[in-house]
Amino acid sequence: MISDSAIMNKVNQFTNTSEGKKRIEKVIAKHRDSGKPLASGQRIVSVDEMKNLADILVETIRKHLPDSIRNIGDTLIGSQPIKRKDGSYEICIQFSKHALRRGSLFDDGYDGIENIVALLNNGYRASNYVYGYWDGHKSSGKAASELRNASGDNYAWIRSKKEREALQFMQKAIIEFNTIYGEKYNTTAELGSVYKE
């Protein structure tokens, strides 16, 4: 008589062989293409579903962006699904680097920032104020640090903020996506390290 544990030991030994790994990969690929669950009931997400989930995540992030940078959401795109060594898949979602860059108000020796989304998401604390022209904005006349330009040009002389509270809208978008789709599709969205500072 063969016990259940003896059978499972044999199965586990086989799954660790190169032939066993190839067969497992073939079965998973078949179920990924067909959309049918495995014998265990576990559902394998198809490549098309992965792309759809990436689109949903993009829309979720766009929805959470602050109004001041909402247009940057238009540059957010996902890569094609990339198969990793462990057999899982990954899709990288990124903003256009060009859209993220902002020049400094004080351009004498300062380059500005590379990622305005990360700055607003993570917040900051500066050691001092800087002053400069903010292109694309007109002086409101409300702040003492603003000077109304005489020609009516589309810029304003302003003083920077010394600190900004972390808005953590990227975390909120990831939590929303994972809560709704994570368990159902056996997927997890993760933030890049620049948004975790």
C-alpha positions as CSV (number, residue, x, y, z in Angstrom):
1,M,0.0,0.0,0.0
2,I,1.3,3.5,-0.9
3,S,0.5,6.4,1.4
4,D,-0.6,9.8,0.3
5,S,2.7,11.3,1.7
6,A,4.8,8.8,-0.4
7,I,2.9,9.8,-3.5
8,M,3.3,13.5,-2.8
9,N,7.0,13.0,-2.2
10,K,7.3,11.4,-5.7
11,V,5.3,14.2,-7.2
12,N,7.5,16.8,-5.5
13,Q,10.7,15.0,-6.6
14,F,9.4,15.0,-10.2
15,T,8.4,18.7,-10.2
16,N,12.0,19.6,-9.2
17,T,13.4,17.8,-12.3
18,S,14.0,19.7,-15.6
19,E,11.3,17.5,-17.2
20,G,8.8,18.2,-14.4
21,K,9.5,22.0,-14.7
22,K,8.9,21.9,-18.4
23,R,5.6,20.0,-18.0
24,I,4.4,22.5,-15.4
25,E,5.3,25.4,-17.6
26,K,3.5,23.8,-20.5
27,V,0.3,23.3,-18.5
28,I,0.4,26.8,-17.1
29,A,0.9,28.3,-20.6
30,K,-2.0,26.2,-21.9
31,H,-4.3,27.5,-19.2
32,R,-3.0,31.0,-19.6
33,D,-4.0,30.9,-23.3
34,S,-7.4,29.2,-22.7
35,G,-8.3,31.2,-19.6
36,K,-9.5,28.0,-17.9
37,P,-8.5,27.4,-14.2
38,L,-6.0,24.8,-13.2
39,A,-7.3,21.5,-11.5
40,S,-6.6,23.2,-8.2
41,G,-9.1,25.9,-9.2
42,Q,-6.3,28.5,-9.4
43,R,-6.9,31.0,-12.2
44,I,-4.1,31.8,-14.6
45,V,-4.3,35.4,-15.9
46,S,-3.9,35.6,-19.7
47,V,-1.6,38.1,-21.4
48,D,-4.6,40.1,-22.7
49,E,-6.0,40.3,-19.2
50,M,-2.6,41.5,-17.9
51,K,-2.7,44.3,-20.5
52,N,-6.2,45.2,-19.5
53,L,-5.2,45.2,-15.8
54,A,-2.3,47.5,-16.7
55,D,-4.7,49.9,-18.4
56,I,-7.0,49.8,-15.3
57,L,-4.0,50.7,-13.1
58,V,-3.0,53.6,-15.4
59,E,-6.6,55.0,-15.1
60,T,-6.5,54.5,-11.3
61,I,-3.3,56.4,-11.0
62,R,-4.6,59.2,-13.3
63,K,-7.7,59.5,-11.2
64,H,-5.6,60.1,-8.1
65,L,-3.2,62.7,-9.5
66,P,-3.6,66.2,-8.1
67,D,-5.2,68.8,-10.4
68,S,-1.9,70.7,-10.7
69,I,-0.2,67.8,-12.5
70,R,-3.2,65.9,-13.9
71,N,-2.0,66.4,-17.5
72,I,1.1,64.4,-16.8
73,G,-1.2,61.4,-16.5
74,D,-1.7,61.5,-20.3
75,T,2.0,60.4,-20.6
76,L,1.5,57.3,-18.4
77,I,1.9,54.1,-20.3
78,G,2.5,50.4,-19.6
79,S,5.0,48.1,-21.2
80,Q,4.2,44.8,-22.8
81,P,4.0,41.9,-20.3
82,I,7.5,40.6,-19.6
83,K,8.0,37.1,-18.4
84,R,10.4,36.8,-15.4
85,K,12.7,33.8,-14.6
86,D,10.3,32.5,-12.0
87,G,7.5,32.3,-14.6
88,S,5.6,35.3,-13.3
89,Y,4.9,38.3,-15.5
90,E,5.6,42.0,-15.0
91,I,4.4,45.2,-16.6
92,C,6.2,48.4,-16.0
93,I,4.1,51.5,-15.9
94,Q,5.9,54.8,-16.3
95,F,5.3,58.5,-16.9
96,S,7.3,60.2,-19.7
97,K,10.6,61.4,-18.2
98,H,10.2,64.7,-20.2
99,A,6.8,65.4,-18.6
100,L,8.2,64.9,-15.1
101,R,11.0,67.4,-15.3
102,R,10.6,70.8,-13.8
103,G,13.2,73.6,-13.8
104,S,14.2,75.5,-10.7
105,L,12.8,78.9,-9.9
106,F,16.3,79.8,-8.9
107,D,18.3,78.7,-11.9
108,D,21.7,79.9,-10.7
109,G,23.4,76.5,-10.0
110,Y,20.1,74.6,-9.5
111,D,18.9,72.2,-12.1
112,G,15.4,71.7,-10.8
113,I,13.8,68.3,-10.2
114,E,13.6,65.2,-12.3
115,N,10.2,64.0,-11.1
116,I,7.4,66.4,-10.1
117,V,5.0,63.5,-9.4
118,A,7.4,62.1,-6.8
119,L,8.0,65.5,-5.2
120,L,4.3,66.1,-4.7
121,N,3.6,62.5,-3.7
122,N,6.5,62.3,-1.1
123,G,6.5,66.0,0.0
124,Y,9.7,67.8,0.9
125,R,11.4,70.2,3.4
126,A,13.8,72.7,2.0
127,S,16.5,74.6,4.0
128,N,15.4,78.0,2.6
129,Y,13.2,79.8,0.2
130,V,14.2,80.5,-3.4
131,Y,12.7,83.2,-5.7
132,G,12.2,83.3,-9.4
133,Y,9.9,83.5,-12.3
134,W,7.2,80.9,-12.7
135,D,6.5,80.6,-16.4
136,G,3.0,80.0,-17.6
137,H,1.4,81.8,-14.6
138,K,0.2,85.3,-14.0
139,S,0.7,87.1,-10.7
140,S,-2.4,86.9,-8.6
141,G,-1.4,89.9,-6.4
142,K,-2.5,87.9,-3.3
143,A,0.9,87.1,-2.0
144,A,3.3,89.7,-0.8
145,S,6.1,87.8,-2.5
146,E,4.5,88.1,-6.0
147,L,5.1,91.1,-8.2
148,R,2.8,91.9,-11.0
149,N,4.7,92.3,-14.2
150,A,3.8,95.5,-16.1
151,S,3.6,94.0,-19.5
152,G,1.0,91.4,-18.6
153,D,3.3,88.6,-19.7
154,N,2.5,85.0,-18.8
155,Y,4.8,84.7,-15.8
156,A,5.0,85.7,-12.2
157,W,7.8,86.4,-9.7
158,I,7.2,84.2,-6.7
159,R,8.8,82.8,-3.6
160,S,9.0,79.0,-3.3
161,K,7.4,77.0,-0.5
162,K,9.8,75.8,2.1
163,E,8.0,72.6,2.7
164,R,5.2,70.5,1.3
165,E,3.2,67.8,2.9
166,A,3.4,64.3,1.4
167,L,0.1,63.7,-0.5
168,Q,0.8,60.0,-1.1
169,F,-1.7,59.8,-4.0
170,M,0.4,57.1,-5.6
171,Q,0.1,54.9,-2.5
172,K,-3.7,55.5,-2.6
173,A,-3.9,54.5,-6.2
174,I,-2.0,51.3,-5.6
175,I,-4.0,50.4,-2.5
176,E,-7.3,50.9,-4.5
177,F,-6.1,48.8,-7.4
178,N,-4.8,45.9,-5.2
179,T,-7.9,45.9,-3.1
180,I,-10.2,45.6,-6.1
181,Y,-8.1,43.4,-8.4
182,G,-5.3,41.8,-6.4
183,E,-7.0,38.7,-5.1
184,K,-9.3,38.2,-8.0
185,Y,-6.5,38.1,-10.5
186,N,-3.6,37.0,-8.3
187,T,-1.8,40.2,-9.1
188,T,0.0,42.9,-7.1
189,A,0.8,46.4,-8.1
190,E,4.0,47.8,-6.5
191,L,5.3,51.4,-6.4
192,G,8.8,52.2,-7.7
193,S,11.3,53.2,-5.1
194,V,11.2,56.9,-6.1
195,Y,7.6,57.0,-4.7
196,K,8.5,55.4,-1.4
197,E,10.9,58.0,0.0
